[in-house]
Amino acid sequence: MSILTKALILILTLGLAACNNPDRNGDASGNNGLNGSGIDVNGLGDPSDPNSVAYFNAMIGDRVLFAVDTSTLTDTGRAILQGQAQWLASHPSYAAIIEGHADEQGTREYNLALGAKRASAVQDFLISQGVAAGRLRTVSYGKERPLAVCSDEGCYEQNRRAVTVLQAGAGA
């Protein structure tokens, strides 16, 4: 065998070994340090610290739920968003990405549009509560990022949501 062939075999072997190591990035969960929404769970802070992202997510609430085929905010959703607006007002160095999601029923295109409407409804409400529009942006995932995968209402309702994802470094 030539040196080139041996080198190629070695590179392929090492590449396959790296693919089969779920702890290659220091996270035995296989999530590479990320939770289900793609946020680094190691950087969220202490949930008992009112200035931390973990506190915002757990105590204020980072998501609102929607009824079937609607982007209308519920009373519960508005209450959560009022808390989000107050937290954002006292933490001007944070911006937010509002993710719109839908359940798995319906077409991909319909659910992307519905997710966009849900994200926009949240954005509009936060702006109406005094959050600067420049600190907010929206994205729709439609049905592409479900929290629960199933075929019953209990799962569907978890997936009909808008999630506010905080970003540090937004400036005042």
Residue frames as a rotation matrix with the C-alpha (Angstrom) as fourth column:
MET 1
0.578 0.816 0.000 0.00
0.816 -0.578 0.000 0.00
0.000 0.000 -1.000 0.00
SER 2
-0.169 -0.623 0.764 1.21
0.543 -0.706 -0.455 3.47
0.822 0.338 0.457 -0.79
ILE 3
-0.846 -0.200 -0.494 1.67
0.527 -0.453 -0.719 6.13
-0.080 -0.869 0.488 1.86
LEU 4
-0.805 0.592 0.040 -1.20
-0.543 -0.762 0.353 8.09
0.239 0.262 0.935 0.31
THR 5
-0.072 0.786 -0.614 -3.57
-0.126 0.603 0.788 5.10
0.989 0.134 0.056 0.63
LYS 6
-0.328 -0.125 -0.937 -2.53
0.827 0.441 -0.348 4.52
0.456 -0.889 -0.041 4.26
ALA 7
-0.986 -0.057 -0.155 -3.03
0.123 -0.879 -0.461 8.20
-0.110 -0.474 0.874 5.07
LEU 8
-0.525 0.849 -0.066 -6.47
-0.604 -0.316 0.732 8.15
0.600 0.424 0.678 3.47
ILE 9
0.010 0.498 -0.867 -7.49
0.344 0.813 0.471 5.07
0.939 -0.303 -0.163 5.47
LEU 10
-0.633 -0.317 -0.706 -6.22
0.764 -0.111 -0.636 6.70
0.124 -0.942 0.312 8.68
ILE 11
-0.955 0.293 0.052 -8.17
-0.296 -0.955 -0.038 9.91
0.038 -0.052 0.998 8.00
LEU 12
-0.213 0.922 -0.322 -11.37
-0.451 0.200 0.870 8.00
0.867 0.331 0.373 7.24
THR 13
-0.120 0.109 -0.987 -10.97
0.658 0.753 0.003 5.85
0.743 -0.649 -0.161 10.37
LEU 14
-0.850 -0.242 -0.468 -10.42
0.518 -0.545 -0.659 8.88
-0.095 -0.803 0.589 12.61
GLY 15
-0.795 0.603 0.074 -13.35
-0.516 -0.735 0.440 10.66
0.319 0.311 0.895 11.00
LEU 16
-0.002 0.808 -0.589 -15.68
-0.077 0.587 0.806 7.74
0.997 0.047 0.061 11.67
ALA 17
-0.361 -0.193 -0.912 -14.43
0.834 0.371 -0.409 7.45
0.418 -0.908 0.027 15.25
ALA 18
-0.996 -0.015 -0.085 -15.19
0.049 -0.907 -0.419 11.13
-0.071 -0.421 0.904 15.85
CYS 19
-0.469 0.880 -0.073 -18.72
-0.584 -0.247 0.773 10.70
0.663 0.405 0.630 14.49
ASN 20
0.162 0.529 -0.833 -19.38
0.221 0.803 0.553 7.84
0.962 -0.273 0.013 16.89
ASN 21
-0.644 -0.441 -0.625 -18.28
0.707 -0.029 -0.707 9.71
0.294 -0.897 0.331 20.04
PRO 22
0.347 0.891 0.294 -21.34
0.667 -0.455 0.591 11.41
0.660 -0.009 -0.751 21.61
ASP 23
0.759 -0.096 -0.643 -19.13
0.539 -0.461 0.705 13.06
-0.365 -0.882 -0.298 24.25
ARG 24
0.037 -0.835 0.549 -16.71
0.977 -0.086 -0.196 14.63
0.211 0.544 0.812 21.78
ASN 25
-0.161 -0.051 0.986 -17.79
0.145 -0.989 -0.027 18.13
0.976 0.138 0.167 22.82
GLY 26
-0.932 -0.349 0.102 -17.93
-0.057 -0.136 -0.989 17.47
0.359 -0.927 0.107 26.54
ASP 27
-0.329 0.892 0.311 -21.67
-0.931 -0.250 -0.265 16.82
-0.159 -0.377 0.913 26.77
ALA 28
-0.949 -0.119 0.291 -22.60
-0.119 0.993 0.017 13.22
-0.290 -0.018 -0.957 27.44
SER 29
-0.074 0.996 0.049 -26.24
-0.094 0.042 -0.995 14.00
-0.993 -0.078 0.090 26.60
GLY 30
-0.380 -0.125 0.917 -25.33
0.833 0.384 0.398 14.12
-0.402 0.915 -0.042 22.92
ASN 31
0.688 0.718 0.104 -26.80
0.705 -0.628 -0.330 17.63
-0.172 0.301 -0.938 22.64
ASN 32
-0.101 -0.845 0.525 -23.41
0.837 -0.358 -0.414 19.32
0.538 0.398 0.744 22.32
GLY 33
-0.803 -0.253 -0.539 -24.20
0.563 -0.617 -0.549 21.63
-0.194 -0.745 0.639 25.26
LEU 34
-0.842 0.534 0.081 -27.48
-0.423 -0.745 0.516 22.80
0.336 0.400 0.853 23.74
ASN 35
-0.543 0.760 0.357 -31.01
-0.063 0.387 -0.920 22.41
-0.838 -0.522 -0.162 24.96
GLY 36
-0.139 0.558 0.818 -33.93
0.800 0.551 -0.239 21.71
-0.584 0.621 -0.523 22.61
SER 37
0.862 0.500 -0.085 -34.11
0.364 -0.726 -0.583 25.31
-0.354 0.472 -0.808 21.41
GLY 38
0.480 -0.752 0.452 -30.41
0.662 -0.028 -0.749 25.60
0.576 0.659 0.485 20.61
ILE 39
0.663 -0.248 0.706 -29.46
-0.492 -0.855 0.162 27.72
0.563 -0.456 -0.689 23.62
ASP 40
-0.329 -0.857 -0.397 -26.25
-0.013 0.424 -0.905 26.95
0.944 -0.293 -0.151 25.49
VAL 41
0.670 0.673 -0.312 -27.57
0.252 0.189 0.949 25.60
0.698 -0.715 -0.043 28.80
ASN 42
0.059 -0.738 -0.672 -24.24
0.991 0.125 -0.050 26.37
0.121 -0.663 0.738 30.47
GLY 43
-0.847 -0.461 0.264 -24.62
0.460 -0.885 -0.066 30.12
0.264 0.065 0.962 29.86
LEU 44
0.001 0.955 0.296 -28.17
0.447 -0.265 0.854 30.70
0.894 0.131 -0.428 31.10
GLY 45
-0.547 -0.264 0.794 -27.17
-0.503 -0.654 -0.564 31.63
0.669 -0.709 0.225 34.65
ASP 46
-0.971 0.152 -0.184 -28.81
0.237 0.522 -0.819 30.88
-0.029 -0.839 -0.543 37.96
PRO 47
-0.334 0.922 0.195 -32.62
0.547 0.021 0.837 30.54
0.768 0.386 -0.512 37.91
SER 48
0.341 0.453 -0.824 -32.77
0.936 -0.240 0.256 32.33
-0.081 -0.859 -0.506 41.28
ASP 49
-0.614 -0.583 -0.532 -30.92
0.472 -0.811 0.344 35.38
-0.632 -0.040 0.774 39.88
PRO 50
0.391 0.909 -0.141 -33.54
0.433 -0.318 -0.844 37.82
-0.812 0.269 -0.518 38.53
ASN 51
0.305 -0.359 -0.882 -30.97
-0.683 -0.728 0.060 39.15
-0.663 0.584 -0.468 36.04
SER 52
-0.686 -0.639 0.347 -30.29
-0.278 0.672 0.686 35.77
-0.672 0.374 -0.639 34.41
VAL 53
-0.517 0.451 -0.728 -31.72
-0.769 0.130 0.626 34.25
0.377 0.883 0.280 31.26
ALA 54
-0.789 0.206 -0.579 -32.56
0.310 0.947 -0.086 31.14
0.531 -0.247 -0.810 33.32
TYR 55
-0.730 0.543 -0.415 -34.75
0.285 -0.310 -0.907 33.29
-0.621 -0.781 0.071 35.59
PHE 56
-0.515 0.524 -0.678 -36.46
-0.785 -0.606 0.128 34.87
-0.344 0.598 0.724 32.59
ASN 57
-0.604 0.237 -0.761 -37.19
-0.452 0.685 0.572 31.44
0.656 0.689 -0.307 31.09
ALA 58
-0.689 0.257 -0.677 -38.39
0.531 0.816 -0.230 29.79
0.493 -0.518 -0.699 34.31
MET 59
-0.599 0.401 -0.693 -39.98
0.627 -0.302 -0.718 32.58
-0.497 -0.865 -0.071 36.33
ILE 60
-0.521 0.412 -0.747 -41.20
-0.539 -0.838 -0.087 35.10
-0.662 0.357 0.659 33.74
GLY 61
0.333 0.554 0.763 -41.90
0.281 0.714 -0.641 32.53
-0.900 0.427 0.083 31.05
ASP 62
-0.605 -0.680 -0.413 -40.25
-0.231 -0.347 0.909 32.35
-0.762 0.646 0.053 27.67
ARG 63
-0.962 0.259 0.080 -43.24
0.177 0.375 0.910 31.04
0.206 0.890 -0.406 25.72
VAL 64
-0.389 0.921 0.001 -46.89
-0.670 -0.282 -0.687 31.62
-0.632 -0.268 0.727 25.06
LEU 65
-0.781 0.203 0.590 -49.31
0.397 0.891 0.220 29.06
-0.481 0.406 -0.777 23.67
PHE 66
-0.667 0.557 -0.496 -51.98
-0.732 -0.614 0.295 29.48
-0.140 0.559 0.817 21.02
ALA 67
0.157 0.807 0.569 -55.27
-0.308 0.587 -0.749 27.81
-0.939 -0.058 0.340 20.14
VAL 68
-0.164 -0.148 0.975 -55.66
0.701 0.679 0.220 25.78
-0.695 0.719 -0.008 16.95
ASP 69
-0.135 0.067 0.989 -55.23
0.969 -0.199 0.145 27.74
0.207 0.978 -0.038 13.71
THR 70
0.870 0.448 0.204 -54.92
0.396 -0.883 0.249 31.12
0.292 -0.136 -0.947 15.40
SER 71
-0.305 -0.946 0.111 -52.36
0.673 -0.296 -0.678 33.76
0.674 -0.132 0.727 16.20
THR 72
0.365 0.550 0.752 -54.60
-0.223 -0.732 0.644 35.49
0.904 -0.402 -0.144 18.74
LEU 73
-0.735 -0.674 0.070 -53.01
-0.174 0.088 -0.981 35.95
0.655 -0.733 -0.182 22.15
THR 74
0.182 0.742 -0.646 -54.83
0.628 0.417 0.657 34.48
0.756 -0.525 -0.390 25.13
ASP 75
0.833 0.138 0.536 -55.23
-0.298 -0.704 0.644 36.29
0.466 -0.697 -0.545 28.45
THR 76
0.811 -0.580 0.074 -52.55
0.279 0.495 0.823 33.99
-0.514 -0.647 0.563 29.88
GLY 77
0.229 -0.732 0.642 -50.27
0.966 0.087 -0.245 34.76
0.123 0.676 0.727 26.96
ARG 78
0.420 -0.008 0.907 -50.71
0.172 -0.981 -0.089 38.51
0.891 0.193 -0.411 27.41
ALA 79
0.969 -0.065 0.238 -49.90
-0.246 -0.219 0.944 38.21
-0.009 -0.974 -0.228 31.12
ILE 80
0.514 -0.834 0.203 -46.66
0.701 0.545 0.460 36.33
-0.494 -0.094 0.864 30.33
LEU 81
0.103 -0.470 0.877 -45.76
0.870 -0.385 -0.309 38.90
0.483 0.795 0.369 27.68
GLN 82
0.796 0.166 0.582 -46.37
-0.104 -0.910 0.402 41.78
0.596 -0.381 -0.707 30.10
GLY 83
0.841 -0.533 0.090 -43.81
0.037 0.222 0.974 40.14
-0.539 -0.816 0.207 32.40
GLN 84
0.239 -0.763 0.600 -41.42
0.950 0.311 0.016 39.74
-0.198 0.566 0.800 29.48
ALA 85
0.410 -0.023 0.912 -41.80
0.478 -0.846 -0.236 43.41
0.777 0.533 -0.335 28.55
GLN 86
0.950 -0.053 0.309 -41.11
-0.284 -0.563 0.776 44.50
0.132 -0.825 -0.550 32.14
TRP 87
0.596 -0.778 0.200 -38.02
0.420 0.515 0.747 42.26
-0.684 -0.361 0.634 32.31
LEU 88
0.150 -0.530 0.834 -36.75
0.974 -0.064 -0.216 43.56
0.168 0.845 0.507 28.96
ALA 89
0.720 0.159 0.675 -37.35
0.141 -0.987 0.081 47.16
0.679 0.037 -0.733 30.08
SER 90
0.867 -0.394 0.304 -35.10
-0.430 -0.287 0.856 46.61
-0.250 -0.873 -0.418 33.09
HIS 91
0.165 -0.827 0.538 -32.48
0.279 0.562 0.779 44.72
-0.946 0.021 0.323 31.04
PRO 92
0.750 0.257 -0.610 -31.76
-0.385 -0.580 -0.718 46.97
-0.538 0.773 -0.336 28.04
SER 93
-0.277 -0.921 -0.275 -28.62
-0.844 0.096 0.527 45.03
-0.459 0.378 -0.804 27.07
TYR 94
-0.612 0.131 0.780 -30.80
0.229 0.973 0.016 42.15
-0.757 0.189 -0.626 25.87
ALA 95
-0.450 0.547 -0.706 -32.57
-0.893 -0.271 0.359 41.75
0.005 0.792 0.610 22.55
ALA 96
-0.217 0.432 0.875 -34.91
-0.270 0.835 -0.479 38.90
-0.938 -0.340 -0.065 21.64
ILE 97
-0.842 0.126 -0.524 -35.65
-0.467 0.312 0.827 36.60
0.268 0.942 -0.204 18.78
ILE 98
-0.152 0.867 0.474 -39.29
-0.706 0.241 -0.666 35.51
-0.692 -0.436 0.575 18.80
GLU 99
-0.971 -0.205 -0.123 -39.73
-0.237 0.755 0.612 32.05
-0.032 0.623 -0.781 17.34
GLY 100
-0.020 0.999 -0.039 -43.13
-0.965 -0.029 -0.260 31.15
-0.261 0.033 0.965 15.92
HIS 101
-0.954 -0.283 0.098 -44.12
-0.266 0.951 0.156 27.47
-0.137 0.123 -0.983 15.94
ALA 102
0.014 0.971 -0.240 -47.10
-0.980 0.061 0.190 25.36
0.199 0.232 0.952 14.88
ASP 103
0.134 0.081 0.988 -48.30
-0.448 0.894 -0.012 21.84
-0.884 -0.441 0.156 15.51
GLU 104
-0.758 -0.610 0.231 -47.69
-0.131 0.489 0.862 19.11
-0.639 0.623 -0.450 12.95
GLN 105
0.072 0.851 0.520 -51.16
0.708 0.324 -0.628 19.30
-0.703 0.413 -0.579 11.42
GLY 106
0.845 0.313 -0.433 -51.43
-0.059 -0.751 -0.658 21.07
-0.531 0.582 -0.616 8.07
THR 107
0.760 -0.558 0.334 -48.96
0.529 0.231 -0.817 21.71
0.379 0.797 0.470 5.31
ARG 108
-0.122 -0.915 -0.385 -45.44
0.980 -0.173 0.100 23.01
-0.158 -0.365 0.918 5.77
GLU 109
-0.655 -0.133 0.744 -46.29
0.455 -0.855 0.248 26.27
0.603 0.501 0.620 4.01
TYR 110
0.385 0.880 0.279 -49.43
0.157 -0.360 0.919 26.87
0.910 -0.310 -0.277 6.08
ASN 111
0.738 -0.094 -0.668 -47.58
0.671 0.198 0.714 26.23
0.065 -0.976 0.210 9.33
LEU 112
-0.443 -0.896 0.034 -44.66
0.895 -0.444 -0.037 28.48
0.048 0.014 0.999 8.37
ALA 113
-0.421 0.381 0.823 -47.15
0.145 -0.868 0.476 31.29
0.895 0.320 0.310 7.71
LEU 114
0.681 0.722 -0.124 -48.99
0.194 -0.014 0.981 30.58
0.706 -0.692 -0.150 10.98
GLY 115
0.298 -0.676 -0.674 -45.73
0.952 0.162 0.258 30.51
-0.066 -0.719 0.692 12.93
ALA 116
-0.679 -0.534 0.504 -44.82
0.613 -0.790 -0.011 33.89
0.404 0.301 0.864 11.40
LYS 117
0.050 0.793 0.608 -48.20
-0.018 -0.608 0.794 35.34
0.999 -0.051 -0.016 12.45
ARG 118
0.776 0.209 -0.595 -47.73
0.534 0.285 0.796 34.03
0.336 -0.935 0.109 16.00
ALA 119
-0.189 -0.924 -0.333 -44.23
0.979 -0.203 0.007 35.51
-0.074 -0.325 0.943 16.26
SER 120
-0.640 0.000 0.768 -45.53
0.322 -0.908 0.268 38.83
0.697 0.419 0.582 14.89
ALA 121
0.483 0.870 0.104 -48.40
0.179 -0.214 0.960 38.86
0.857 -0.445 -0.259 17.39
VAL 122
0.547 -0.380 -0.746 -45.90
0.832 0.153 0.533 38.50
-0.089 -0.912 0.400 20.24
GLN 123
-0.555 -0.803 0.216 -43.58
0.827 -0.560 0.042 41.12
0.087 0.202 0.975 18.73
ASP 124
-0.275 0.537 0.797 -46.46
0.198 -0.780 0.594 43.59
0.941 0.322 0.108 18.29
PHE 125
0.757 0.582 -0.298 -47.61
0.376 -0.016 0.926 43.06
0.535 -0.813 -0.231 21.87
LEU 126
0.197 -0.765 -0.613 -44.11
0.951 -0.005 0.311 43.58
-0.241 -0.644 0.726 23.29
ILE 127
-0.694 -0.397 0.601 -43.73
0.588 -0.794 0.154 46.76
0.416 0.460 0.785 21.22
SER 128
0.160 0.850 0.502 -47.11
0.144 -0.523 0.840 47.97
0.977 -0.062 -0.206 22.54
GLN 129
0.839 0.097 -0.536 -45.70
0.523 0.126 0.843 47.47
0.149 -0.987 0.055 26.04
GLY 130
0.888 -0.440 -0.131 -42.72
-0.382 -0.867 0.320 49.73
-0.255 -0.234 -0.938 25.33
VAL 131
0.204 -0.850 0.487 -40.04
0.363 0.527 0.768 47.34
-0.909 0.020 0.416 24.06
ALA 132
-0.006 -0.291 -0.957 -38.13
-0.691 -0.690 0.215 49.01
-0.723 0.662 -0.197 21.22
ALA 133
0.896 0.440 -0.057 -38.83
-0.323 0.560 -0.763 47.36
-0.304 0.702 0.644 17.88
GLY 134
0.420 -0.819 -0.391 -35.10
-0.719 -0.037 -0.695 47.33
0.554 0.573 -0.604 17.09
ARG 135
-0.430 -0.559 0.709 -34.53
-0.884 0.419 -0.206 44.91
-0.182 -0.716 -0.674 19.97
LEU 136
0.056 0.582 0.811 -36.92
-0.261 0.793 -0.551 42.32
-0.964 -0.181 0.196 18.54
ARG 137
-0.481 -0.040 -0.876 -36.88
-0.875 0.090 0.476 40.12
0.060 0.995 -0.078 15.48
THR 138
0.360 0.733 0.577 -38.98
-0.667 0.635 -0.390 37.17
-0.652 -0.245 0.717 14.46
VAL 139
-0.735 -0.447 -0.510 -38.46
-0.671 0.586 0.454 33.81
0.096 0.676 -0.730 12.82
SER 140
0.421 0.887 0.191 -40.95
-0.883 0.449 -0.137 31.09
-0.207 -0.111 0.972 11.93
TYR 141
-0.764 -0.622 0.168 -40.17
-0.584 0.779 0.227 27.40
-0.272 0.075 -0.959 12.22
GLY 142
-0.048 0.823 -0.565 -43.69
-0.821 0.290 0.491 26.25
0.568 0.488 0.662 11.42
LYS 143
0.882 0.413 0.226 -43.92
-0.470 0.742 0.478 22.59
0.030 -0.528 0.849 12.35
GLU 144
0.479 -0.766 -0.429 -40.19
-0.175 0.396 -0.902 21.93
0.860 0.507 0.055 11.87
ARG 145
-0.657 -0.749 0.086 -39.16
-0.193 0.057 -0.980 22.11
0.729 -0.660 -0.182 15.57
PRO 146
0.429 0.901 -0.059 -41.81
-0.187 0.153 0.970 20.37
0.884 -0.406 0.234 17.67
LEU 147
-0.267 -0.410 0.872 -41.39
-0.948 -0.049 -0.314 20.05
0.171 -0.911 -0.375 21.43
ALA 148
-0.276 0.292 0.916 -43.48
-0.355 0.854 -0.380 16.90
-0.893 -0.430 -0.132 21.39
VAL 149
-0.662 0.061 -0.747 -43.98
-0.719 0.231 0.656 14.46
0.212 0.971 -0.109 18.55
CYS 150
-0.791 0.502 0.351 -47.26
0.211 0.762 -0.613 12.59
-0.574 -0.411 -0.708 18.67
SER 151
-0.785 0.592 0.184 -50.78
0.145 -0.113 0.983 12.49
0.603 0.798 0.003 17.33
ASP 152
0.047 0.848 -0.528 -52.92
0.954 0.119 0.276 13.80
0.297 -0.517 -0.803 20.15
GLU 153
0.649 0.374 0.662 -54.10
0.291 -0.927 0.237 17.18
0.703 0.039 -0.711 21.39
GLY 154
0.894 -0.331 -0.300 -51.86
0.260 -0.160 0.952 17.11
-0.364 -0.930 -0.057 24.47
CYS 155
-0.101 -0.972 0.211 -48.81
0.783 0.053 0.620 17.19
-0.614 0.228 0.756 22.23
TYR 156
0.014 0.158 0.987 -50.24
0.885 -0.461 0.061 19.47
0.465 0.873 -0.146 19.59
GLU 157
0.892 0.432 0.130 -50.97
0.329 -0.820 0.468 22.20
0.309 -0.375 -0.874 22.15
GLN 158
0.492 -0.799 -0.346 -47.31
0.399 -0.146 0.905 22.22
-0.774 -0.583 0.247 23.30
ASN 159
-0.368 -0.688 0.625 -46.19
0.845 0.033 0.533 22.84
-0.388 0.725 0.570 19.74
ARG 160
0.306 0.532 0.790 -48.55
0.737 -0.657 0.157 25.78
0.603 0.534 -0.593 19.07
ARG 161
0.545 -0.248 -0.801 -46.30
0.699 -0.394 0.597 28.39
-0.464 -0.885 -0.041 20.61
ALA 162
0.639 -0.548 0.539 -44.11
0.030 -0.683 -0.730 31.45
0.769 0.482 -0.420 20.32
VAL 163
0.570 -0.557 -0.605 -40.82
0.817 0.300 0.493 31.39
-0.093 -0.775 0.625 22.23
THR 164
0.911 -0.329 0.247 -38.87
-0.297 -0.942 -0.160 34.48
0.285 0.073 -0.956 23.23
VAL 165
0.558 -0.809 -0.186 -35.15
0.822 0.569 -0.009 33.72
0.113 -0.148 0.983 23.02
LEU 166
0.913 -0.208 -0.352 -32.92
-0.039 -0.901 0.433 36.30
-0.407 -0.382 -0.830 24.67
GLN 167
0.439 -0.832 0.340 -29.69
0.738 0.117 -0.665 37.58
0.513 0.543 0.665 23.14
ALA 168
0.484 -0.367 -0.794 -27.12
0.584 -0.541 0.606 39.44
-0.652 -0.757 -0.047 25.24
GLY 169
-0.520 -0.850 -0.086 -25.22
0.568 -0.419 0.709 42.41
-0.638 0.320 0.700 23.87
ALA 170
0.203 0.699 0.686 -28.09
0.978 -0.180 -0.105 44.34
0.050 0.692 -0.720 22.31
GLY 171
-0.815 -0.470 0.339 -26.94
0.438 -0.883 -0.169 47.68
0.379 0.011 0.925 23.63
ALA 172
-0.615 0.570 -0.544 -29.13
0.439 -0.326 -0.837 50.21
-0.655 -0.754 -0.050 25.35
